[in-house]
Amino acid sequence: MKEAAYMPEPAVNVKRLPDQPGALYIEFENPPMNQFTTDMWRRLVSVLRDARQDDGVRAVILSGAGDRAFSAGLAMEMLDTLQSDEDAALIYTLGFEVREALYALGKPVIAAVRGNCVGGGLEIALCCDLIYAAEGSKFMLPELNIGLVPGCGGAIHLAQKIPFNRAFEMILFSEKITAEEAKSLGLVNQVFPKESFDAELRAVVDKILSKPPVAVRALKELMAHANLSVNEMAALQAERRLSVDLMKTHDFKEAVSAFREKRTPVFTGK
């Protein structure tokens, strides 16, 4: 009998390198696509809040384990087991807490993207200050395919970073774009070759760590003010209402069932 392959428990791994003590590396590990569970989100929020209080942390780097994905978003199993309005509200609330923990960190955050950066994975990357991608990486917000809208600020943040009509098109058609196109749109800062990605990323982190920490924190605060529109609170309130309400619809449940059964969903508009 063939022995089953070992699959690690979903985890958020944290490490600091001896030659970069000011950098906190946070890795999402849930093979094969590093999809998030609610426990992973809770762990991520806890790590980010601790990093905010740690004066020794001057930069945070988020990445996914392996080369296949930064993250493909929320695990479908989580959406498949929604039983109540409270379940839907909890998922939205946890995603919102991740977003707020990233914004409140007060230190530069890098999304280091290898492979697929999809759904909630891209939404978390959009909350970061900088995005660096390996060649061959792909970006996508596919929520509309299962009857939802991006629910962690994704639609709002994407439209702030790239032209509005391009963001609308990308979400409406669940379009997957390459790292190179993402760079041309201004979504990604740089695209590095796969073989030198780690070295290039470490060089970027070294440059951040060479800057005066107090000034970097001030820049982060200043840019946060510059980036937030006066209507963002209203947009976030609408996002919460729509995200939770859409999880109650027949079309959403049909899309999840169709995904499981590997068939085309039949939408009824209910």
N, C-alpha and C positions, 0 to 999 in steps of 0.2 A: 504494500500500500504506500502510495506517495505521501510523504509528510507534508502537512499543510504549511504554507509560508507564514512566517511570523509577521503579525501586523501589530505595530505599537499602538498603545492607547492614544486617542487624540490628545494633543498637548500643545501648550505654548511654552517653548523653551527659551531660556534667558541665559546669555553669557556675556562676559567681558574679557577682552584680550589683554594679555600682559603689556603689550606695546601700545595699546590704545585704551588706557584705563578710564578715559572720559567718555567712551562710547558704550552704549548699551545695545546689544544685538538681541532682537526678539524674533523668534522663528516659529511659524505656524507649522505644525506637523500632524497631518491626518491623511495618510496616503489613500489613493494616489493623487488627489487633486487638492489636498489641504483645505477641505471644506470645513466651515465653522460649525461647532456645536454651541449650545448656550453655555455650557461649562467653559469652553474655550474663550468665549466672549467675557464671561465673568473673570476669568484668570487674566485676560488681557487688560481689562479695566483696572484690576488690582495692581498689576505690574506698572502700568502707566502712572497711576496715582502715587505709588511708591517712588517712581523715578522723578516725579515732580518735586518731591520732598528731599531728594538726594542731591546735594550740591556737587557731588562728584560726578554726576551724570550731566554731560554737556551736549550730547547728541544721541538720538535714538534711531536705530535702523530696523525696519520691519522687513521680513522676507519669508518665503515659503521653503519648506524642506524639499530638497531634490530640485530637478530641473523642469518638471512638468507644469508646475503652477505656483504662482504667488498665493492665490486662493481662488477657488471656483465659487466662492460665496457660501451661503447657508446650506447645510446638508439637506438634501431633499427629504430625508427621513424626518427632519424637524417639521417641515411643512406638511408632510403626509399624516402627521399625528395630531394636528390641531383639532381640539375637541370643543373649544369654547371661545367666546369673545376675550376672555381673560388670557388664554393661550396666545392669541394674536397680539393682544396689547403687550404681553410680556416680551415677545420677540422684538416688536418695535422698540420697546423701552430699552432693552439690552443693547440693541444696535445704536440707539441714540446715546446711551452712556459711553459706548466706545468712542463715538464721534466727539462728545464733549470732553472726554479724558484726553484725547489727542489735542484738541484745541486749547485745553487748559494747561498743557504740559509746560509751556514757557520755554521750550528748548527746541532746536531744529529737529524735525522728524523726516527721515528718508524712507521712501518705499523702494526697496530693491527688488525689481520684478524680473523673474525668470519664468518663461512659459506663459500660461493663461492667467490673466488678471480679469476675473469675470464676476458679474453680479456684486455681491457684498464685498468681494475682494477688491474690485475696482472702487467701490464706494469708500472703503477704508483708505486706499491709496490716494483718493481725491482729497482726503482730510489731511494728508501729509504736506509738508512744505516743498519737498523735492521728490521727483520720481525719476529714477534711473532704470533703464531696461536693458536686458540682454537681447541680442539679435534673435529674431524668431518669436519674440513674445507677442501676445495678442491681448486686445482689450475689448470688453463687451459688457453691456448692461442688458441682459435678456429677460428682465422681469415681465415685460409686456406679453411675452409668449405664454406665460402661465397666468395671465389675467391680473397682474399686479403692476405697480409702479415702483421705481427704486425707492427704498424706504429708510435709507440711512444718509439722506442728504444728497444722494447720487445725482438726481436730475438737476437739482439746484446748483451743485458744485460744478458739474460738467458744463452747464450753460455759463458759468462764470469764467471757465478756463478756456473754452473754445467758442467759436461763433455760435450764436443761439440756434440758427437754422440747422447747422451741422449737428449740434447736440440733439435737437429734436428728431432729426432724421435717424441718427445713430440709435436712439432709444426706441423710436417708433418701429423701426424695422429690425431691431435686435442685431444690429450690424457689428460684426467683429472686425476691428481694424488692426493693422500691423504696428509694431513699435515705430517703424519709420514714419508711417502716416501720423501716428500719435505725436511724434516729435515735430513734424511739419505743422501740426495744428496748435502746438504749444502745450499739449497735455503732458508730454515727457520732456525732461531737461536734456538728456543725452541717451544715445543708444550705444552700448559697448559690445565688442565681440564676445561671444560666449566664453572663449578660452581665456580671456583676460578680464572678465567681468569682476571677479573678486578683487583683483589687484587694482583695477580702476576705481572700484567703490571705496576701497581702503584709502586710496589717494584723496578722494573727495572728503572722506571723514577726517583725514589728517589736516586738510585745509581748514575745515570747520574748527577743529580743535586748536588750530594755531591762532584763531581770532580771540579778541578779548571777550570773556564770557558775559560780562555785564552788558556790553554793547550788543552782543548777539541776542540776549534776552530782550533788550529794548527794541531791537529790530523786529523780533518775533511779535511783540505786542503792537508795534506800530503797523506792521503789515496786516495783522489781524483786523485792525480798524479800517485799513484801506480796502480790505477784501470783502468786508461784510456790507451788504446793501441795506438801506433803511427798511426794505420790505422783507428781509430774510425771516424775521420772526413770524410774519403772517404766512410766508411760504412754508415754513416748518410746521405751523399749525395745520395748514391744509394737507401737508404730506402725511402727518400722523393720522388725520381723519380718513384720508383716502386709503392709506396703507392698511389700516385696521379694518375698514369697511370692505375692502376688496377681498380680504381673506375669508369673508363670510359668504362670498358669492358662489353660485353653482359653477360658473365658468372657471373660477380658480380651482375648485375641487375636481372638476372634469379634466383640467389641464394636468394636474398632479397625477390623477389616475391614468391618463393617457401616457404620461411620461413613464410610469411604472410598467404599463402594458405594451410600451413601444408601438404606439399607434398615433394617428393624427387626432387631436382633440376636436370635438364637435361643440362649438360655442353657441349658446342660446341667448346671450345678452341678459342673463339673469344671475 
